[in-house]
């Protein structure tokens, strides 16, 4: 993640003295709630309809979700780039290209 953006998120939080509320439990709840708000944009629509009609709100909700993820990583004292890299390595092992290319099945079904 871009360190300037990361620092901007933390500065926004700190200027409001919100760090005291950002424990892993409450951040996990907030992530779930924001994901639900993102999902709500697609309710009763096709994916293309939702994107066409609600793209600005979808982007707002996605941004909220990502901000909370940054705050969660900060709360857990983990580096976002490192945990994503590690997870991609795990997924590469579970989903080798030769088996997973163009397929949607879970790794246990490949």
C-alpha positions as CSV (number, residue, x, y, z in Angstrom):
1,X,0.0,0.0,0.0
2,X,1.2,3.5,-0.7
3,X,2.7,4.8,2.5
4,X,1.4,8.4,1.9
5,X,-2.2,7.1,1.7
6,X,-1.7,4.8,4.7
7,X,-0.4,7.8,6.7
8,X,-3.3,10.0,5.5
9,X,-5.8,7.4,6.9
10,X,-4.0,7.3,10.2
11,X,-3.7,11.1,10.4
12,X,-7.5,11.4,9.7
13,X,-8.2,8.9,12.6
14,X,-5.7,10.5,15.0
15,X,-7.0,14.1,14.4
16,X,-10.3,12.9,15.7
17,X,-8.9,10.9,18.5
18,X,-10.6,7.7,17.2
19,X,-7.8,5.3,17.8
20,X,-9.2,4.5,21.2
21,X,-12.3,3.0,19.5
22,X,-10.3,0.9,17.0
23,X,-9.7,-2.4,18.6
24,X,-9.7,-5.6,16.5
25,X,-13.2,-6.6,17.5
26,X,-14.9,-3.3,16.6
27,X,-12.9,-3.0,13.5
28,X,-13.9,-6.5,12.4
29,X,-17.6,-5.5,13.0
30,X,-17.1,-2.3,11.0
31,X,-15.5,-4.2,8.1
32,X,-18.5,-6.6,8.1
33,X,-21.0,-3.8,8.2
34,X,-19.2,-1.9,5.4
35,X,-19.1,-5.0,3.3
36,X,-22.8,-5.4,3.8
37,X,-23.3,-1.8,2.7
38,X,-21.3,-2.5,-0.4
39,X,-23.3,-5.6,-1.1
40,X,-26.6,-3.7,-0.7
41,X,-25.8,-1.8,-3.9
42,X,-26.2,-5.0,-5.8
43,X,-29.4,-6.2,-4.2
44,X,-32.3,-6.6,-6.7
45,X,-30.0,-5.6,-9.7
46,X,-27.8,-7.3,-12.1
47,X,-24.1,-6.6,-11.6
48,X,-24.0,-4.4,-14.7
49,X,-27.1,-2.4,-13.6
50,X,-25.7,-1.8,-10.2
51,X,-22.4,-0.6,-11.5
52,X,-24.0,1.6,-14.1
53,X,-26.5,3.2,-11.7
54,X,-24.7,3.1,-8.4
55,X,-21.0,3.2,-9.2
56,X,-20.3,6.3,-7.0
57,X,-21.9,4.8,-4.0
58,X,-20.2,1.4,-4.7
59,X,-16.8,3.3,-4.7
60,X,-17.7,5.1,-1.5
61,X,-18.5,1.8,0.3
62,X,-15.4,0.1,-1.1
63,X,-13.3,3.0,0.2
64,X,-14.9,2.7,3.6
65,X,-14.2,-1.0,3.6
66,X,-10.6,-0.6,2.6
67,X,-10.0,2.2,5.2
68,X,-11.3,-0.1,7.9
69,X,-9.0,-2.8,6.6
70,X,-6.0,-0.5,6.9
71,X,-7.0,0.4,10.4
72,X,-7.4,-3.3,11.3
73,X,-3.9,-4.0,10.0
74,X,-2.6,-1.1,12.0
75,X,-4.4,-2.3,15.1
76,X,-2.9,-5.8,14.7
77,X,0.5,-4.4,13.9
78,X,0.8,-6.2,10.6
79,X,2.1,-5.0,7.3
80,X,-0.5,-5.0,4.6
81,X,1.9,-5.7,1.8
82,X,3.5,-8.6,3.7
83,X,0.2,-10.3,4.6
84,X,-1.1,-10.0,1.1
85,X,2.1,-11.4,-0.4
86,X,2.0,-14.3,2.0
87,X,-1.7,-15.0,1.2
88,X,-1.0,-14.9,-2.5
89,X,1.8,-17.4,-2.0
90,X,-0.7,-19.7,-0.1
91,X,-3.3,-19.3,-2.8
92,X,-0.8,-20.1,-5.6
93,X,-0.1,-23.4,-3.8
94,X,-3.8,-24.1,-3.5
95,X,-4.7,-23.0,-7.0
96,X,-2.0,-24.0,-9.4
97,X,-2.5,-22.5,-12.8
98,X,-2.6,-25.9,-14.5
99,X,-5.6,-26.9,-12.4
100,X,-7.3,-23.6,-11.7
101,X,-7.0,-21.7,-15.0
102,X,-10.5,-20.6,-16.0
103,X,-12.2,-22.6,-13.3
104,X,-14.3,-21.3,-10.4
105,X,-14.2,-24.4,-8.1
106,X,-12.7,-24.3,-4.6
107,X,-9.3,-25.8,-4.4
108,X,-10.7,-28.9,-2.6
109,X,-12.7,-29.6,-5.8
110,X,-10.0,-29.1,-8.4
